[in-house]
C-alpha cells in the first residue's frame, strides 16, 4: 500500500510540474492559432506521463531495460498524439477560416451562407447565429432603403407643394404692392388661405418629426368614444358640406378608452379629411366605433373606389400619396403616417383594406380597464 502511494505521489509531482509549465506556455501563446494550443495540450499530456514515469523509475530503481521500454512506449504515444492534435487543429482552423470568409460577405452587404461540410457543434451554433444576424441585417437594410426612398419622395413632394403656394403668394403680394389687384379683398383672403395651408404642412412635419424621434408625449385620460367621434364629426362637417359628401356615424358605441384626446382627435380628423377628399360628391363617409375581441375598433369607410392592391402596404408610409393625389390640395402625404405614429404610440394598430366601392381604415386601440 505504501509503495502504491509513493508511486502515485511521484507521478502526480511530475505531472503537476509539467501541467504548470504547459499552462504557462498556453498563456504565452493564447493569441496564436488554435493548432498551437492543441499541440501544447497534447504535449503536456505526453510529457506529464513521461515525467511521472521517470520520477517513479528513479524512485523505484527500475532497470535500464525496463526504463527504455517505458520510454519507447511513451515516445510512440507522443508521436501519435501530436499528429492527431495537429490534424485536429488544422481542421478546426480551416473551418474557422471558412466561417470567417462567409461572415465577411454579409458585412460587405451580402447574405451569409454557411460553409459546406461537417464542423464542430460550437462552430455550427456560431453559423446559425451568423445566419440569423445576416437575415436581420438584410431586413434592416431593406427598411433603410425603403425609408430613404420615402424620404426622397417626401422631399420632392413637399418641394412641389411648397413651390405652388409660394409662387401664388409672391404674385398676389406683388400685385397688391403695385396696386394692380382688381379685388384686393379677394387677394388677401386667398393669401390667408395659402398661409393656413402652409402652416398646416409645417405642423404636420413637426408632428411627424416628434413621432420619428420618439418624443411624442401623451397624456392619456379616460373618455368615451362617443364624445371623441362626435367632436371629430363636428370638426369636418364644413369640409364634407363643401365636397357634397354625407357623413354617417350611427354605429358609435359609448366604449371607454384611455387615450390622449388631442392626439386621437388628430387621428380621426386626418382619417375623415382623407376620406372626404377622396369620396366623390353625393358619396358617403361612415365612421364606426365598436368593441372587438382585441380591444376597440374605430373604422372610417369612404367611397374612393378602392386602392390598388400593390399600394396597400405603402398607404401609411411617410410621404406616400396615390397617383391621383399627387397635386394640391392632397397635402404632402403625411396625414396617414401621423395616424400610424400616434396609434402605435397608444399601443394600437392602424390598417386599411378595400371594400366594394371604397376602402376602410381601421384603428385598433386597447380597451380601457374596467
Residue pairs with C-beta under 8 A, 6 or more apart in sequence:
3 60
6 59
7 56
7 59
7 60
10 52
10 55
10 56
10 58
10 59
11 52
11 53
11 55
11 56
12 52
13 52
13 55
14 48
14 51
14 52
14 53
14 54
14 55
14 56
15 48
15 49
15 51
15 52
17 51
18 44
18 47
18 48
18 51
19 44
19 48
21 44
22 40
22 41
22 43
22 44
22 47
22 48
25 40
26 37
26 40
26 41
29 36
29 37
29 40
30 37
33 89
33 93
34 89
34 92
34 93
34 96
35 85
35 86
35 89
35 90
35 92
35 93
36 89
37 89
38 85
38 86
38 88
38 89
38 92
39 82
39 85
39 86
39 89
41 85
42 81
42 82
42 84
42 85
43 78
43 81
43 82
43 85
45 81
46 74
46 77
46 78
46 81
46 82
47 78
49 74
49 77
50 71
50 74
50 78
53 70
53 71
53 74
54 67
54 71
56 62
57 66
57 67
57 70
62 70
92 120
92 123
95 115
95 117
95 119
95 120
95 123
96 123
98 115
98 117
99 114
99 115
99 119
99 123
99 126
99 127
99 130
101 115
102 112
102 113
102 114
102 115
102 127
102 130
103 112
103 130
105 111
105 112
105 113
106 112
106 130
106 133
106 134
106 137
106 138
109 141
111 134
111 138
112 130
112 131
112 133
112 134
114 127
114 128
114 130
114 131
115 127
119 127
146 317
147 318
150 317
150 318
150 319
150 320
151 318
151 319
153 319
153 320
153 333
154 318
154 319
154 332
154 333
154 334
157 319
157 321
157 326
157 332
157 333
158 201
158 205
158 319
158 332
161 201
161 328
161 331
161 332
162 198
162 201
164 328
165 194
165 197
165 198
165 328
166 198
168 190
168 194
169 191
169 194
169 195
172 181
172 187
172 190
172 191
173 191
175 181
175 187
176 184
176 187
176 188
181 187
197 328
197 329
200 331
201 331
201 332
201 334
204 331
204 332
204 334
204 335
204 338
205 332
205 334
207 216
207 266
207 334
207 338
207 341
208 318
208 334
208 337
208 338
208 341
210 216
211 337
211 338
211 341
211 342
211 345
212 341
216 263
216 341
216 342
216 345
218 259
218 260
218 263
218 345
218 346
219 260
219 262
220 258
220 259
220 260
220 346
221 258
221 259
221 260
221 261
222 256
222 257
222 258
222 368
223 256
223 257
223 259
223 261
224 254
224 255
224 256
224 257
225 252
225 253
225 254
225 255
225 256
225 257
225 289
225 296
225 298
226 252
226 253
226 254
226 255
226 289
228 257
228 259
228 261
228 264
228 265
228 268
229 249
229 252
229 268
229 287
229 289
229 298
230 249
230 252
231 265
232 265
232 268
232 269
232 272
232 287
233 247
233 249
233 272
233 287
235 265
235 269
236 247
236 269
236 272
236 273
236 276
237 247
239 273
239 276
239 277
240 246
240 247
240 276
240 285
243 276
243 277
243 279
243 281
244 281
244 282
244 283
245 276
245 279
245 281
245 282
245 283
245 284
245 285
246 282
246 283
246 284
246 285
247 272
247 284
247 285
247 286
247 287
248 284
248 285
248 286
248 287
249 286
249 287
249 288
251 286
251 288
251 289
251 290
252 287
252 288
252 289
253 289
253 290
253 291
255 289
255 290
255 291
255 296
255 367
255 368
256 367
256 368
257 296
257 365
257 366
257 367
257 368
258 366
258 368
258 369
259 346
259 365
260 346
263 342
263 345
263 346
264 342
264 346
266 338
266 342
267 338
267 339
267 342
267 343
267 363
268 287
268 298
268 300
270 335
270 336
270 338
270 339
271 300
271 336
271 339
271 361
271 363
272 285
272 287
272 300
273 335
274 302
274 335
274 336
274 361
275 285
275 300
275 301
275 302
275 304
275 361
276 285
276 302
277 329
277 330
278 302
278 304
278 325
279 285
279 302
279 303
279 304
279 358
280 303
283 302
283 303
284 303
285 300
285 301
285 302
285 303
286 300
286 301
287 298
287 299
287 300
287 301
288 297
288 298
288 299
288 301
289 296
289 297
289 298
289 299
290 296
290 297
291 297
291 367
292 364
294 364
295 348
295 364
295 365
295 366
295 367
296 364
296 365
296 366
296 367
297 362
297 363
297 364
297 365
298 362
298 363
298 365
299 360
299 361
299 362
299 363
300 360
300 361
301 355
301 358
301 359
301 360
301 361
302 358
302 359
302 360
303 357
303 358
304 358
304 359
305 357
305 358
306 354
306 355
306 357
306 358
306 359
307 315
307 322
307 352
307 354
307 359
309 354
311 320
311 322
312 352
312 353
312 354
314 320
315 336
315 352
316 336
316 337
316 339
316 340
316 350
316 352
317 337
318 333
318 334
318 337
319 332
319 333
319 334
319 337
320 333
320 336
320 337
321 330
321 331
321 333
325 333
336 350
339 350
339 361
339 363
340 350
343 349
343 350
343 363
343 364
343 365
344 350
346 365
346 366
347 366
348 363
348 364
348 365
348 366
349 363
349 364
350 361
350 362
350 363
350 364
351 361
351 362
351 364
352 359
352 360
352 361
352 362
353 359
353 360
353 362
354 360
